[in-house]
Amino acid sequence: MAAGNSSASVCSLLSCGEEVVSGEGQEAQVRPRRWSPFLQRLRLCDKTRGRGQVAAEPMRRGTALNIAEIPVFILCGGLGTRLKEMTEFRPKPMVTIGPDPILLHIMKHYSSFGFCRFVLCMGYKSEIIRDYFLNFYEMNSDVTIELKTNSVEVHSVDHSCDWRVTLAYTGELTMTGGRVARAAARYLGEAEHYAVTYGDGLTDADLGAELDYHLSHGRTGTVLGVNPPSRFGEFRMDGNELVEFVEKPELHSAWINGGYFFFRRSFNRYLSPAEDCVLEREPLSKLARDGQLAVFQHRHFWACMDTQRDHEYLTRLWESGSAPWARTLDR
């Protein structure tokens, strides 16, 4: 398994042979993959609340939790070995979908719900990410440069990214859990809750609703549960007659880790800053065994950019103007 947010871990545990499952009356578990016929019914949260504020957490005595205060830790340090033709000279989160790196697409999706504090957990070729954001202001503005004095006059700022972005180097070969632990130790601050995601997964999930659910159930962690696409085409049969051929349909009876997490700060005790700490193994497995991992079901769009074919698929969606994860004004 490659270091950091490797494609094996990013692709929702499919490659490392694990899934997030639960049965009727059982807590969610992370275990070797066995397709479950059903998942524990989870009470969905009210999706009618505003995107900037979420419902009050019971322990906060009626005060509102501002989404803008919640840091989003994005795993950006993996080697991306299965996309090597595109990651030899840049980290996978900097591979572009349309005009922008996939990392920016992920951040914009969070931003559409009011999240604006990001911590990028960097490793492999971190200088590419660092250079991109250090020059983001000038690269997205009209400017006049006095070459003799190197003074710069900014005429217009042609972006709406009102974000605070922390560039956190977490080690060249550190695994996912170690990256989160190292970055959280430095940059979690006083936040009681935080989000974690990978740098190559896209979805149209309502992250405000997932946060709302996370606050409502009182457990330590919440993971987005998604239906994986089948690796093979499916025959729809009526007796011996072929009725329909469906190319790689979604498996609606199976649920896997969609890679969008919310945690209470108490989750940090499950993590270790050790280089070999893999988020998807002992930390999440133990959290599930302790009955502290809930699943927020999402039945709509989700995809990870794990291979060249995945990249081509996401690029086609973007170029068609129908990318499910993008707001209309971003397309």
Secondary structure, 3 states (H helix, E strand, C coil): CCCECCHHHHCCCCCCCEEEECCCCCCCEEEECCCCCCCCCCCCCCCCCCCCEECCCHHHCCCCEEHHHCEEEEEECCCCHHHHHHHCCCCHHHCEECCEEHHHHHHHHHHCCCCCEEEEEECCCHHHHHHHHHCHHHHCEEEEEECCCCEEEEEEECCCCCCEEEEEECCCCCEHHHHHHHHHHHHCCCCCEEEEEECCEEECCCHHHHHHHHHHHCCCEEEEEECCECCCCEEEEECCEEEEEECCCECCCCCEEEEEEEEEHHHHHHCCCCCCCCCCCHHHHHHHHCCCEEEEEECCCEEECCCHHHHHHHHHHHHCCCCCCCCHHHC
